[in-house]
Structure formats: C-alpha cells, structure tokens
C-alpha cells in the first residue's frame, strides 16, 4: 500500500504557538512558498481548510495548483451554502485546468456557532442528512451524460447537467466522528479522515466505518491527522514540544479571538480531550498536551521524538490500515521543509516492508 502525505495550505504564517496576528489574512508570497515547500518535500497534496471566517478556498486552491507542478489539493467544502450542481462544476473546472490534482474534502460542520456565522441555524443531524443529499447530487453531476432530476428533502434538481465532466473520478474525503457523520460518510467517502487519536481509538473507528460502509458496497481508505514534532534526538524534540506548549498557553487569549476554543459539541474533539484527560502521552509518543490547552480545536495531537521514532509511530498507524497521513507543523513553512525527512523515512520503510512481504509470497 502506497502512503499518501497531505500537508497544509495556510494563507499566512499563523499557528497556535506563534507567527502572524490574523489567521485568515492572505500573504500571496507565503502561499506560493509554502506550496512549493510541500512539493519539494515530497507531499502528495495540501489541505485547503475551511471555516466561516476563512478566505475562499477555491481561489486559494487555484493559486496552489498554479504555482506548483505536481502537488495536489484537498479542498475542504461545507455543504449547505453552494448548490451541489454548482459545487460539482467548480471542482470539475479546477480539475480541467489541473487534471487529477483536486480532491473534495467534505466537512459538514460540527460547530453550531461557526455554522451560524454564515447563516446556517440547522442542527447536526439535519446537516448530515443534507450532506448525504449534497453528495448524491455532486456525484450525479460529475457522471451524468444526460439531463437528470433529483428530488430530496433539501435539494430538487430539474434537468441538471454539466458541460464539463471530470476526466477521472474526483476523490471524496470525509471527516466527522458522530454516528450521523459515520452514517453519511461511510456511504460516500473514498477516504474517511480521523484526527490523531491513540492507536486503539483509530482501530475502533476504522472498524466502525468499515461496518457502516459494507451495506453500500464501499471499501473506503483511511486518513489520520497529526502534528509531528521531530528533531535530531528525542531530548531535543521534547524541548521543542515544551516550548510549543508554553507559547500556545501564552497565546490562548489571542487564539480565542480567531479560533473557537469551545468544541464541546464536536465528537472528534471530545475523543481527543478524553484521551488527554487520561495522560499527556499515549502509545509510544502521541502527545495530547496541546489538544488539552486548545480544547482540541481541530488537528492538535502531536508525535514527539527523533525523526526515526516519529516515522516509526506514523508506520504504527499505517499498520492499522491507514493509507493517508495528514501532517502539519506548528511552524507551517519551516516544518513543511523539515518533514521531507519523515516522508522519505516512512516511504522507504513501507517499500522495504512490501519488498520483504512479496519475497515471502514468492518463496512460499
């Protein structure tokens, strides 16, 4: 199994532990430099994230794709604000200009307050039912060669058609930890994404999604999001981790102005906080202290150790069946450059394991 690496397409130098003063500002030069750093480091894609205050993701995605040669984009999209037929054409248009380099990341939205900022006052179960229909219509728009109708609770289409069909299927990634999320995501996802829980939790979630996907005849792949903190030695890595935590705590007041730190309604955040309540370190080196300090505001668990140790821990996730590793740092640009070592180590070890496995099969 080949491992896919995804980084982050931040639009300005901002993180929990320092840099920048407004997380949704745009620095065009920084976007270009960060994208190229990921491409040079060997990443397959970068995530263009979404919130009710973030810049337009389609424009950011086009900038990333235009300024790189190979790097793909995982473009997050929140159903409910753009009609699914139009959203499908927008993705297909990006794919036409940059063939095979765009993917859709569906984030239904677990935060009622963030939804309300864009005028959506529906509850979570309603949002996931809407997402289910949204993806029905999107896939129909991408594939229909004749005009189609659709009648649903949220969307009605008459004579829908697109003059532009993707030359190959656009992958659909899906995030969400609630039962409603699993029910919708297992039906549609090509890749189901998890935040960086302890290994036992990821194994549990993979089984849950597989069981929900089976009745639909689907076998999704899986992604885990982590924040590696590697260094030449384990001691140096832990020194850096403690400094990141110190700066994050110092910056908590500013973070509250630009990031909602109350994620009590989000199942994924609760899973991370439950792990953090049981201890700061899990498995070999999964560190939850930043998740605790930020209320598990998104992807906030780290792997701390030497490059070899962190690569080993990443491989522990792939051994469970994870095929995509979304890794981003606390200093996005510097870490993107530095992560080239991790990407190489993980891929070399994966290829070595596959070679040994193939030899065993041949010899048998």
KEKE-3310 file (N, C-alpha, C; in steps of 0.2 Angstrom, whole numbers, plus 5000, padded with zeros to 4 digits):
npx = (5004:5004:5008:5000:5004:4998:4999:4997:4989:4991:4987:4993:5007:5003:5000:4996:5006:5013:5018:5011:4996:4983:4973:4966:4971:4979:4993:5000:5013:5018:5009:5012:5026:5025:5017:5026:5036:5030:5029:5042:5046:5040:5027:5010:4998:4990:4980:4967:4959:4944:4933:4920:4926:4936:4947:4941:4941:4942:4948:4961:4965:4967:4977:4988:4989:4992:5005:5013:5019:5016:5010:4995:4978:4968:4953:4943:4926:4910:4895:4879:4879:4882:4875:4874:4875:4882:4893:4899:4902:4912:4922:4925:4929:4941:4948:4949:4958:4969:4973:4968:4973:4965:4954:4940:4936:4924:4917:4905:4902:4903:4901:4890:4890:4899:4893:4882:4887:4888:4875:4868:4857:4853:4852:4865:4861:4852:4861:4869:4860:4858:4871:4872:4863:4868:4880:4875:4870:4881:4890:4881:4881:4894:4895:4884:4878:4867:4853:4847:4835:4832:4825:4824:4825:4831:4837:4831:4832:4830:4832:4846:4863:4880:4892:4904:4913:4923:4938:4943:4938:4934:4942:4933:4935:4931:4926:4922:4915:4904:4889:4880:4888:4896:4887:4883:4895:4901:4894:4898:4912:4928:4939:4940:4942:4951:4955:4971:4970:4974:4981:4973:4960:4959:4959:4947:4938:4941:4936:4922:4918:4921:4911:4899:4900:4900:4886:4884:4892:4905:4922:4931:4946:4958:4962:4973:4976:4989:5002:5017:5032:5047:5065:5083:5087:5078:5077:5079:5068:5058:5061:5058:5044:5039:5042:5033:5021:5022:5021:5009:5000:5003:4997:4984:4974:4974:4971:4958:4951:4952:4950:4938:4938:4929:4924:4915:4904:4908:4911:4923:4932:4929:4934:4947:4950:4946:4956:4967:4964:4967:4980:4996:5004:5003:5003:5018:5023:5013:5007:4997:4995:4994:4982:4974:4976:4971:4958:4956:4955:4952:4965:4976:4985:5001:5016:5030:5048:5063:5068:5068:5060:5048:5044:5043:5032:5022:5021:5015:5002:4999:5000:4988:4979:4978:4980:4983:4992:4990:4999:5005:5014:5019:5025:5022:5029:5043:5042:5036:5046:5055:5049:5051:5061:5054:5044:5052:5058:5047:5041:5052:5053:5041:5041:5051:5046:5035:5043:5049:5038:5033:5043:5042:5030:5033:5043:5036)
npy = (4994:5011:5026:5040:5057:5072:5089:5106:5120:5134:5152:5162:5166:5158:5151:5140:5142:5153:5167:5178:5188:5187:5174:5173:5181:5185:5181:5182:5179:5170:5159:5154:5151:5141:5131:5127:5122:5111:5103:5101:5094:5081:5079:5074:5080:5096:5102:5113:5122:5125:5137:5148:5160:5160:5163:5162:5146:5140:5149:5150:5136:5136:5145:5138:5126:5132:5137:5126:5111:5097:5095:5091:5096:5096:5101:5108:5108:5115:5108:5116:5129:5132:5127:5110:5106:5117:5117:5105:5108:5118:5111:5102:5111:5116:5104:5102:5112:5108:5093:5079:5083:5088:5086:5083:5088:5084:5093:5093:5101:5103:5112:5122:5136:5141:5138:5146:5158:5160:5160:5148:5139:5126:5110:5097:5083:5087:5093:5083:5075:5083:5084:5071:5071:5081:5076:5065:5072:5079:5069:5064:5075:5075:5064:5061:5059:5063:5074:5076:5073:5077:5073:5078:5080:5092:5096:5100:5096:5099:5093:5093:5096:5095:5103:5100:5086:5077:5070:5059:5050:5062:5062:5059:5065:5063:5069:5067:5062:5058:5048:5051:5057:5046:5038:5045:5047:5035:5030:5038:5041:5041:5041:5041:5052:5054:5062:5063:5051:5040:5024:5013:5019:5023:5011:5006:5015:5013:5001:5003:5012:5004:4994:5001:5005:4994:4989:4997:4993:4998:5001:5011:5020:5026:5040:5049:5063:5072:5081:5081:5083:5082:5079:5080:5072:5063:5070:5083:5085:5084:5095:5105:5103:5106:5120:5124:5121:5130:5143:5141:5141:5154:5162:5160:5169:5177:5167:5164:5174:5172:5159:5147:5140:5132:5117:5108:5102:5094:5078:5073:5081:5079:5066:5067:5075:5067:5057:5065:5068:5056:5056:5064:5058:5045:5028:5025:5039:5048:5064:5074:5086:5099:5098:5098:5110:5119:5115:5105:5110:5106:5098:5093:5084:5078:5070:5066:5065:5058:5059:5046:5039:5046:5043:5029:5029:5034:5024:5014:5018:5016:5003:4999:5000:5013:5024:5037:5051:5065:5078:5091:5106:5116:5127:5131:5133:5131:5118:5111:5110:5103:5091:5083:5074:5065:5060:5054:5044:5036:5032:5024:5014:5008:5003:4994:4985:4980:4974:4964:4957:4953:4945:4934:4929:4925:4915:4906)
npz = (5000:4995:5003:5006:5008:5015:5017:5024:5017:5022:5022:5027:5039:5053:5068:5082:5091:5088:5077:5065:5066:5062:5058:5046:5036:5020:5013:4998:4993:5003:5002:4990:4992:5003:4997:4987:4995:5001:4990:4986:4997:4995:4997:4993:4992:4998:5011:5009:5021:5029:5036:5044:5043:5035:5020:5003:4997:4985:4977:4984:4982:4968:4967:4973:4965:4953:4955:4957:4951:4952:4964:4973:4978:4992:4994:5006:5009:5014:5014:5010:5008:4995:4980:4976:4962:4957:4965:4961:4948:4950:4956:4945:4936:4941:4941:4927:4923:4930:4929:4938:4950:4960:4975:4984:5000:5012:5025:5036:5047:5063:5073:5080:5082:5073:5061:5061:5059:5046:5043:5044:5053:5056:5065:5069:5065:5055:5046:5042:5035:5025:5019:5014:5004:4996:4992:4984:4973:4969:4964:4954:4945:4941:4934:4925:4909:4903:4905:4921:4935:4952:4968:4984:5002:5004:4992:4976:4959:4942:4926:4927:4922:4917:4907:4908:4912:4924:4919:4926:4941:4954:4970:4985:5001:5018:5034:5051:5067:5074:5076:5066:5056:5053:5047:5035:5029:5027:5017:5006:5006:4999:5005:5023:5036:5051:5066:5076:5086:5100:5096:5098:5098:5084:5078:5082:5076:5063:5061:5064:5053:5042:5044:5043:5030:5022:5019:5008:4999:4999:5001:5010:5010:5023:5033:5044:5055:5061:5071:5069:5079:5076:5079:5079:5090:5103:5115:5111:5103:5113:5120:5111:5110:5123:5123:5112:5118:5129:5122:5116:5127:5132:5121:5122:5124:5113:5103:5106:5100:5087:5084:5088:5104:5111:5109:5113:5108:5098:5092:5088:5094:5107:5109:5108:5119:5129:5128:5132:5145:5151:5151:5146:5137:5125:5119:5110:5108:5106:5109:5119:5125:5119:5113:5124:5129:5120:5119:5110:5097:5083:5072:5083:5091:5094:5088:5096:5095:5089:5072:5067:5076:5076:5063:5064:5073:5065:5055:5063:5063:5049:5049:5054:5044:5039:5025:5022:5028:5036:5039:5048:5054:5069:5065:5051:5038:5040:5045:5035:5026:5033:5035:5025:5027:5036:5027:5018:5026:5030:5018:5013:5022:5021:5008:5009:5018:5010:5000:5007:5010:4998:4994:5003:4999:4986:4989:4996)
capx = (5000:5007:5006:4999:5005:4995:5001:4993:4990:4990:4987:4998:5011:4999:4999:4994:5012:5017:5018:5005:4991:4976:4974:4963:4974:4982:5000:5001:5020:5018:5005:5017:5032:5023:5015:5032:5040:5027:5030:5049:5047:5038:5020:5006:4993:4990:4973:4964:4954:4938:4929:4916:4930:4942:4947:4938:4945:4943:4954:4967:4967:4969:4984:4992:4989:4995:5012:5016:5019:5014:5006:4988:4975:4962:4949:4938:4920:4905:4888:4873:4880:4883:4871:4878:4877:4887:4899:4902:4905:4918:4928:4927:4933:4948:4951:4950:4964:4974:4970:4970:4976:4960:4950:4935:4935:4918:4916:4898:4902:4901:4901:4884:4891:4903:4888:4878:4891:4887:4868:4865:4855:4851:4856:4869:4858:4849:4866:4872:4856:4859:4877:4871:4859:4873:4885:4872:4869:4888:4892:4877:4883:4901:4895:4878:4879:4860:4850:4844:4831:4833:4820:4826:4822:4835:4838:4827:4835:4826:4836:4853:4868:4886:4895:4911:4914:4930:4941:4944:4934:4937:4941:4929:4937:4925:4928:4916:4916:4897:4885:4877:4894:4898:4881:4883:4902:4903:4890:4900:4919:4933:4944:4937:4948:4951:4960:4976:4969:4978:4981:4967:4954:4959:4957:4940:4935:4941:4931:4916:4917:4920:4905:4894:4901:4899:4880:4884:4897:4911:4928:4935:4953:4958:4967:4974:4979:4994:5006:5024:5037:5053:5071:5089:5087:5072:5078:5078:5061:5054:5062:5054:5037:5038:5042:5027:5016:5022:5019:5002:4996:5003:4994:4977:4969:4973:4968:4951:4948:4951:4948:4933:4941:4924:4922:4912:4898:4911:4913:4930:4936:4928:4938:4954:4950:4945:4962:4971:4962:4970:4988:4999:5007:4999:5006:5025:5024:5007:5007:4990:4995:4992:4975:4971:4977:4967:4951:4956:4952:4955:4970:4980:4989:5007:5020:5036:5053:5068:5065:5066:5055:5041:5042:5040:5025:5017:5020:5011:4995:4998:4999:4981:4976:4978:4984:4984:4994:4989:5004:5006:5018:5017:5028:5020:5033:5049:5040:5035:5053:5059:5045:5054:5065:5049:5041:5057:5059:5041:5041:5057:5051:5035:5044:5055:5041:5032:5048:5050:5032:5032:5048:5039:5025:5036:5047:5031)
capy = (5000:5017:5030:5047:5063:5078:5095:5111:5126:5140:5158:5167:5162:5159:5144:5141:5144:5159:5169:5181:5190:5186:5168:5172:5185:5182:5183:5178:5176:5165:5154:5151:5147:5135:5126:5124:5118:5104:5099:5099:5089:5075:5078:5072:5086:5100:5104:5120:5121:5129:5139:5153:5166:5159:5165:5157:5140:5138:5154:5148:5130:5138:5148:5132:5122:5136:5139:5120:5107:5090:5094:5091:5100:5093:5107:5107:5111:5114:5108:5120:5136:5132:5122:5104:5106:5122:5115:5100:5111:5122:5106:5099:5116:5115:5098:5103:5116:5104:5086:5074:5086:5091:5081:5086:5086:5086:5094:5095:5106:5101:5118:5126:5144:5143:5137:5152:5164:5160:5160:5141:5138:5119:5106:5092:5078:5090:5095:5077:5072:5087:5082:5065:5073:5085:5071:5062:5077:5081:5063:5063:5080:5073:5057:5061:5061:5065:5078:5072:5076:5074:5075:5076:5084:5098:5098:5097:5097:5098:5094:5095:5093:5099:5103:5098:5081:5076:5065:5054:5052:5066:5058:5062:5063:5064:5070:5068:5057:5057:5042:5054:5058:5039:5035:5048:5047:5028:5029:5042:5043:5037:5042:5043:5055:5054:5066:5059:5048:5034:5018:5009:5023:5023:5004:5006:5019:5010:4995:5006:5015:4998:4990:5006:5006:4987:4988:5001:4990:5003:5000:5017:5021:5030:5046:5051:5069:5073:5086:5079:5087:5078:5083:5075:5067:5063:5075:5089:5085:5086:5103:5109:5102:5110:5127:5125:5121:5136:5148:5140:5144:5162:5165:5157:5174:5179:5162:5164:5179:5170:5152:5145:5135:5128:5112:5103:5099:5090:5072:5072:5085:5076:5060:5069:5078:5061:5054:5070:5068:5050:5057:5068:5054:5038:5023:5027:5046:5053:5069:5077:5092:5105:5097:5100:5118:5122:5112:5100:5114:5103:5093:5096:5080:5078:5064:5069:5061:5059:5058:5039:5037:5048:5039:5023:5030:5035:5017:5011:5020:5013:4996:4998:5001:5020:5025:5044:5054:5072:5080:5099:5108:5122:5132:5128:5133:5128:5111:5108:5109:5098:5085:5079:5068:5060:5057:5049:5038:5032:5028:5019:5008:5005:5000:4989:4980:4977:4970:4958:4953:4950:4939:4929:4926:4921:4909:4901)
capz = (5000:4995:5008:5004:5013:5014:5022:5025:5013:5026:5018:5031:5044:5059:5072:5090:5095:5086:5070:5062:5071:5060:5054:5039:5032:5014:5010:4992:4993:5008:4999:4985:4995:5007:4992:4984:5000:5002:4984:4986:5002:4993:4999:4988:4992:5004:5013:5010:5026:5029:5042:5042:5043:5031:5013:4998:4996:4978:4974:4987:4978:4961:4967:4975:4959:4948:4957:4958:4945:4954:4971:4973:4983:4996:4995:5010:5007:5019:5011:5013:5006:4987:4977:4974:4955:4956:4968:4957:4942:4952:4957:4939:4932:4944:4938:4920:4922:4934:4929:4943:4956:4965:4978:4988:5007:5015:5032:5037:5052:5070:5077:5078:5082:5066:5055:5062:5057:5039:5042:5044:5060:5057:5069:5066:5061:5049:5042:5039:5030:5019:5016:5011:4998:4993:4988:4979:4968:4966:4960:4948:4941:4939:4929:4921:4902:4900:4910:4927:4940:4959:4972:4990:5007:5004:4985:4970:4953:4936:4920:4929:4918:4917:4900:4910:4917:4926:4915:4930:4947:4959:4976:4990:5008:5023:5041:5056:5072:5077:5072:5060:5052:5050:5043:5029:5027:5025:5011:5001:5006:4996:5011:5029:5039:5058:5070:5078:5092:5101:5091:5099:5096:5077:5076:5084:5072:5056:5061:5064:5047:5038:5045:5040:5023:5019:5015:5002:4994:4998:5005:5010:5013:5029:5034:5051:5055:5067:5071:5071:5082:5076:5080:5079:5096:5107:5120:5108:5101:5119:5122:5107:5112:5129:5121:5109:5123:5133:5118:5115:5133:5132:5116:5122:5123:5106:5099:5107:5096:5080:5084:5094:5108:5114:5104:5117:5104:5092:5095:5087:5099:5114:5109:5109:5126:5133:5128:5135:5152:5154:5151:5141:5131:5123:5114:5110:5108:5105:5114:5119:5129:5115:5112:5131:5130:5115:5119:5105:5092:5076:5072:5089:5094:5091:5089:5098:5095:5084:5065:5066:5081:5073:5057:5067:5075:5059:5052:5068:5060:5043:5050:5056:5038:5037:5019:5021:5034:5035:5044:5048:5060:5072:5061:5044:5032:5042:5046:5028:5023:5038:5035:5019:5030:5038:5021:5015:5030:5030:5011:5012:5026:5018:5002:5012:5021:5004:4996:5011:5010:4991:4994:5007:4995:4981:4991:4998)
cpx = (5004:5004:5006:5000:5002:4997:4995:4994:4988:4991:4991:5001:5007:4999:4997:5000:5016:5016:5011:5001:4984:4976:4971:4966:4978:4988:5002:5008:5021:5015:5009:5023:5030:5021:5021:5036:5037:5029:5038:5050:5044:5030:5016:5000:4994:4982:4972:4958:4949:4935:4924:4919:4935:4941:4943:4943:4947:4948:4960:4969:4970:4976:4989:4994:4993:5003:5016:5015:5016:5009:4999:4985:4969:4958:4943:4932:4914:4898:4883:4874:4880:4879:4876:4880:4882:4893:4903:4905:4912:4924:4930:4931:4940:4952:4953:4957:4970:4972:4973:4973:4971:4956:4946:4935:4929:4918:4909:4897:4899:4900:4895:4885:4895:4898:4884:4881:4890:4879:4864:4863:4852:4855:4860:4866:4855:4855:4869:4867:4857:4865:4876:4868:4864:4878:4882:4871:4876:4890:4888:4879:4890:4900:4889:4879:4872:4857:4846:4840:4833:4828:4822:4823:4825:4836:4834:4831:4831:4831:4843:4858:4874:4889:4902:4911:4921:4932:4942:4940:4938:4936:4937:4932:4931:4928:4921:4917:4909:4894:4882:4882:4896:4893:4882:4890:4904:4899:4894:4908:4923:4939:4941:4943:4946:4956:4965:4974:4974:4977:4974:4960:4954:4957:4950:4936:4935:4936:4924:4914:4916:4913:4899:4894:4899:4892:4879:4889:4903:4916:4933:4942:4952:4963:4967:4978:4983:4999:5013:5028:5044:5060:5077:5089:5080:5072:5076:5071:5057:5055:5058:5047:5035:5037:5035:5021:5016:5019:5012:4998:4997:4999:4986:4972:4968:4970:4960:4947:4947:4949:4943:4936:4936:4922:4919:4906:4901:4913:4920:4934:4935:4933:4945:4955:4950:4952:4967:4970:4965:4977:4990:5002:5004:5003:5014:5026:5019:5006:5000:4990:4992:4984:4971:4971:4972:4960:4950:4952:4955:4960:4975:4984:4995:5011:5027:5042:5058:5065:5063:5061:5048:5039:5040:5033:5020:5016:5016:5003:4994:4997:4992:4977:4975:4983:4986:4986:4994:4994:5005:5010:5015:5021:5027:5025:5040:5048:5039:5041:5056:5055:5048:5058:5060:5046:5045:5057:5053:5040:5046:5056:5045:5037:5048:5051:5037:5036:5048:5044:5031:5037:5045:5034:5028:5039:5042:5028)
cpy = (5006:5022:5037:5052:5069:5083:5100:5117:5133:5147:5163:5163:5163:5152:5146:5144:5150:5161:5172:5183:5189:5180:5168:5178:5182:5185:5179:5175:5170:5158:5150:5147:5141:5130:5123:5120:5111:5100:5096:5093:5082:5074:5077:5078:5090:5102:5111:5119:5126:5131:5145:5160:5166:5162:5160:5152:5139:5143:5152:5141:5132:5141:5142:5128:5126:5137:5132:5116:5100:5090:5095:5095:5096:5099:5105:5111:5110:5114:5113:5127:5137:5126:5116:5104:5111:5120:5110:5103:5115:5117:5103:5105:5116:5109:5098:5107:5112:5097:5082:5076:5089:5085:5086:5083:5089:5087:5097:5101:5104:5106:5122:5134:5145:5142:5144:5158:5165:5159:5153:5139:5131:5115:5101:5087:5081:5091:5089:5074:5077:5086:5076:5066:5077:5081:5067:5066:5078:5075:5062:5069:5078:5067:5057:5063:5063:5070:5074:5076:5073:5077:5073:5081:5091:5101:5095:5100:5095:5099:5096:5092:5098:5098:5100:5092:5079:5070:5059:5055:5057:5063:5062:5060:5066:5064:5070:5061:5055:5051:5045:5055:5051:5037:5038:5047:5040:5027:5032:5042:5038:5036:5045:5046:5056:5059:5061:5056:5042:5028:5014:5012:5023:5016:5003:5009:5016:5005:4998:5009:5009:4995:4995:5006:4999:4987:4992:4999:4994:5000:5006:5016:5026:5035:5047:5058:5070:5079:5084:5084:5083:5083:5077:5070:5068:5069:5082:5090:5087:5093:5107:5109:5106:5118:5128:5125:5128:5142:5147:5143:5151:5165:5163:5163:5177:5174:5162:5169:5177:5163:5150:5139:5131:5123:5106:5099:5094:5084:5070:5075:5081:5069:5062:5072:5072:5057:5058:5069:5061:5051:5061:5064:5047:5034:5025:5034:5050:5058:5073:5084:5098:5104:5099:5107:5122:5120:5108:5104:5111:5098:5096:5091:5079:5071:5067:5064:5062:5057:5050:5037:5040:5045:5032:5023:5031:5028:5013:5012:5016:5006:4994:4998:5008:5021:5032:5047:5061:5075:5088:5101:5114:5128:5130:5128:5130:5120:5108:5106:5103:5091:5080:5073:5063:5056:5052:5043:5033:5028:5023:5013:5004:5001:4993:4983:4976:4973:4964:4954:4950:4944:4933:4925:4922:4915:4904:4897)
cpz = (5000:5000:5005:5009:5011:5020:5022:5020:5017:5021:5021:5036:5051:5062:5079:5093:5093:5078:5068:5068:5068:5055:5048:5035:5026:5013:5004:4991:4997:5005:4994:4988:4999:5002:4989:4989:5001:4995:4984:4992:5001:4995:4992:4987:4998:5005:5013:5014:5025:5036:5040:5042:5038:5024:5009:4996:4989:4975:4977:4983:4972:4962:4969:4969:4954:4949:4958:4952:4946:4959:4969:4978:4986:4998:5000:5008:5012:5015:5014:5011:4998:4985:4975:4966:4953:4959:4964:4951:4944:4953:4950:4935:4935:4941:4931:4919:4925:4934:4934:4949:4961:4968:4983:4996:5010:5022:5033:5042:5058:5075:5076:5078:5075:5061:5055:5059:5049:5038:5042:5052:5061:5062:5066:5063:5055:5044:5039:5034:5024:5015:5012:5004:4993:4989:4983:4973:4965:4962:4954:4943:4938:4933:4924:4914:4899:4906:4915:4931:4947:4963:4979:4995:5006:4997:4980:4964:4947:4930:4922:4924:4918:4910:4902:4915:4918:4922:4919:4937:4952:4966:4981:4997:5012:5030:5045:5061:5075:5073:5066:5054:5049:5045:5036:5026:5024:5019:5005:5000:5002:5001:5017:5033:5047:5061:5073:5085:5094:5096:5092:5097:5088:5075:5077:5078:5065:5056:5060:5057:5042:5038:5042:5033:5019:5016:5009:4997:4993:5003:5005:5012:5019:5030:5042:5051:5062:5066:5074:5074:5082:5077:5079:5084:5099:5112:5117:5105:5107:5121:5118:5108:5118:5127:5117:5113:5127:5129:5117:5121:5133:5127:5116:5121:5116:5101:5100:5102:5089:5079:5090:5098:5112:5109:5108:5113:5099:5095:5094:5092:5106:5114:5111:5116:5131:5134:5132:5143:5155:5154:5145:5135:5131:5118:5115:5112:5106:5110:5114:5123:5125:5114:5119:5131:5126:5114:5113:5099:5085:5078:5077:5093:5090:5092:5090:5098:5090:5077:5065:5070:5078:5067:5059:5069:5070:5056:5057:5065:5054:5044:5052:5050:5036:5031:5018:5028:5032:5041:5043:5054:5063:5070:5054:5039:5034:5042:5040:5025:5027:5037:5029:5022:5033:5032:5018:5019:5030:5023:5010:5016:5024:5012:5004:5014:5015:5000:5000:5010:5003:4991:4997:5003:4989:4983:4994:4992)
residu = (UNK:UNK:UNK:UNK:UNK:UNK:UNK:UNK:UNK:UNK:UNK:UNK:UNK:UNK:UNK:UNK:UNK:UNK:UNK:UNK:UNK:UNK:UNK:UNK:UNK:UNK:UNK:UNK:UNK:UNK:UNK:UNK:UNK:UNK:UNK:UNK:UNK:UNK:UNK:UNK:UNK:UNK:UNK:UNK:UNK:UNK:UNK:UNK:UNK:UNK:UNK:UNK:UNK:UNK:UNK:UNK:UNK:UNK:UNK:UNK:UNK:UNK:UNK:UNK:UNK:UNK:UNK:UNK:UNK:UNK:UNK:UNK:UNK:UNK:UNK:UNK:UNK:UNK:UNK:UNK:UNK:UNK:UNK:UNK:UNK:UNK:UNK:UNK:UNK:UNK:UNK:UNK:UNK:UNK:UNK:UNK:UNK:UNK:UNK:UNK:UNK:UNK:UNK:UNK:UNK:UNK:UNK:UNK:UNK:UNK:UNK:UNK:UNK:UNK:UNK:UNK:UNK:UNK:UNK:UNK:UNK:UNK:UNK:UNK:UNK:UNK:UNK:UNK:UNK:UNK:UNK:UNK:UNK:UNK:UNK:UNK:UNK:UNK:UNK:UNK:UNK:UNK:UNK:UNK:UNK:UNK:UNK:UNK:UNK:UNK:UNK:UNK:UNK:UNK:UNK:UNK:UNK:UNK:UNK:UNK:UNK:UNK:UNK:UNK:UNK:UNK:UNK:UNK:UNK:UNK:UNK:UNK:UNK:UNK:UNK:UNK:UNK:UNK:UNK:UNK:UNK:UNK:UNK:UNK:UNK:UNK:UNK:UNK:UNK:UNK:UNK:UNK:UNK:UNK:UNK:UNK:UNK:UNK:UNK:UNK:UNK:UNK:UNK:UNK:UNK:UNK:UNK:UNK:UNK:UNK:UNK:UNK:UNK:UNK:UNK:UNK:UNK:UNK:UNK:UNK:UNK:UNK:UNK:UNK:UNK:UNK:UNK:UNK:UNK:UNK:UNK:UNK:UNK:UNK:UNK:UNK:UNK:UNK:UNK:UNK:UNK:UNK:UNK:UNK:UNK:UNK:UNK:UNK:UNK:UNK:UNK:UNK:UNK:UNK:UNK:UNK:UNK:UNK:UNK:UNK:UNK:UNK:UNK:UNK:UNK:UNK:UNK:UNK:UNK:UNK:UNK:UNK:UNK:UNK:UNK:UNK:UNK:UNK:UNK:UNK:UNK:UNK:UNK:UNK:UNK:UNK:UNK:UNK:UNK:UNK:UNK:UNK:UNK:UNK:UNK:UNK:UNK:UNK:UNK:UNK:UNK:UNK:UNK:UNK:UNK:UNK:UNK:UNK:UNK:UNK:UNK:UNK:UNK:UNK:UNK:UNK:UNK:UNK:UNK:UNK:UNK:UNK:UNK:UNK:UNK:UNK:UNK:UNK:UNK:UNK:UNK:UNK:UNK:UNK:UNK:UNK:UNK:UNK:UNK:UNK:UNK:UNK:UNK:UNK:UNK:UNK:UNK:UNK:UNK:UNK:UNK:UNK:UNK:UNK:UNK:UNK:UNK:UNK:UNK:UNK:UNK:UNK:UNK:UNK)
# end
